């Protein structure tokens, strides 16, 4: 039982470090892409079809809610079976990210 908590803590710490580095890069690249697209649209080099974007996003959101329900059921089963591992993972993740996580 303590071994699972230790392994979970190490895995959580590694995941937290990865998330910190990955999200910074994603934020920088997505901001740059949005500035580039906005500039091209402002210069009339490209045309953005907002009605098509709205229609596509609505279908993605509805599809995502069904998938999220199935994922939630799966995660509940997994967490009740592997509580020591998950607890250690959370502790390691919390340590790696500092106080950036929202308290539960």
Secondary structure, 3 states (H helix, E strand, C coil): CHHHHHHHHHHHHHHHHHHHHHHHHHHHHHHHHHHHHHHHHHCCCCCCCHHHHHHHHHHHHHHHHHHHHHHHHHHHHHHHHCHHHHHHHHHHHHHHHCCCCCCC
